[in-house]
């Protein structure tokens, strides 16, 4: 799970800028089959521009749509009497769909295992570097660094009101842009947390009363 505003997009753009490569996004929510993904992955021509793997960074978007589809399968068990009773009221096409015989469904639906096997061949090649990272919300020390860097002040910001793993980097930058100094930024961030604390306290109270 990646929290919004924790730097995924910024990191991707920074890598593209540093390596001087083009970004190619593949939205998995719009890919239906394994064949479509394979074609998109190995495509080397984009709007009359030829790009091989050494000149591009491929970004897979919406990977959650694959895992959610695989993990939330619904199995419907039908008795023969139910089918005999209802099929008179159903069209042949809707009956096929209910029984899992929908002709419009892809024959090779995209799966997470296919995606992993596709990229394994690239990762396992010599000289490849694999970095596993997690984009998390800021600790107090990181929050202090961001605020002091934004206002060009060092060791002058009191962050005692803040907490670890509450604010994203984007949230802190937004608070800085809405404030005149570090003190006001900390105050604004601490006020943003209060509604969440109240809601959580009410939830705990109602749970204990049950």
C-alpha positions, 0 to 999 in steps of 0.5 A, spaced: 500 500 500 502 506 498 499 513 501 497 518 497 503 524 497 508 520 499 513 521 493 512 515 488 510 520 482 516 525 484 521 519 485 519 516 478 520 523 474 526 524 478 529 518 475 527 519 468 530 526 469 537 523 472 537 518 467 534 522 461 529 517 459 522 517 457 517 515 461 512 510 458 506 508 463 502 502 462 495 503 465 493 495 467 486 497 469 485 498 461 489 491 459 484 485 459 489 480 457 496 477 457 497 478 450 495 485 450 500 487 456 506 483 452 504 487 446 504 494 450 511 492 454 515 490 448 512 496 444 518 500 441 514 505 437 510 511 440 507 516 436 513 515 431 518 515 436 522 509 437 524 507 444 528 501 446 529 499 453 535 503 454 531 509 453 525 508 457 522 507 464 516 503 464 511 504 469 505 500 471 499 503 474 493 501 477 496 494 479 491 493 485 486 492 479 489 485 478 490 483 485 483 485 487 480 481 481 484 475 483 482 475 490 475 477 490 472 471 486 465 470 487 463 463 486 455 462 485 453 455 486 446 453 482 442 447 483 439 444 477 432 445 479 434 453 480 436 453 473 430 449 470 426 454 473 429 460 471 432 459 464 425 460 461 425 467 464 433 468 461 436 469 455 441 464 452 446 470 453 445 472 460 444 464 462 451 463 459 454 469 463 451 466 469 454 459 468 461 462 466 460 461 459 460 469 457 463 469 450 465 476 451 470 474 456 477 474 454 480 467 453 487 469 457 485 474 462 491 478 465 493 475 472 499 478 477 503 471 476 503 473 468 506 480 470 511 478 475 513 472 470 514 478 464 518 482 468 522 477 471 526 476 465 528 483 465 530 483 472 534 477 472 539 480 467 546 481 468 547 488 471 540 490 473 539 493 479 533 491 483 531 496 489 525 495 493 522 501 497 516 503 501 513 510 500 511 512 507 508 518 511 514 522 515 517 521 521 518 527 526 525 528 524 523 528 516 517 533 517 522 538 521 527 537 515 522 539 510 519 545 514 526 547 515 529 546 508 522 550 505 523 556 510 531 556 509 532 555 517 536 550 521 534 548 528 529 553 529 523 549 528 519 546 534 516 540 532 513 537 539 506 538 537 507 533 531 507 525 531 510 520 527 507 517 521 501 522 520 503 527 515 505 525 508 511 529 504 506 533 500 501 534 506 507 538 509 509 542 503 502 544 502 502 546 509 508 550 508 505 554 502 499 556 506 504 559 512 509 564 513 514 561 517 515 554 520 511 555 527 505 557 523 506 550 519 507 546 525 500 549 528 497 548 521 499 541 521 497 539 528 490 542 527 489 538 521 490 532 526 485 534 531 479 532 527 482 525 526 483 524 533 476 526 535 473 521 530 478 515 533 476 517 540 468 517 538 469 510 535 473 507 541 468 510 546 462 507 542 466 500 541 467 500 549 459 501 550 457 495 546 
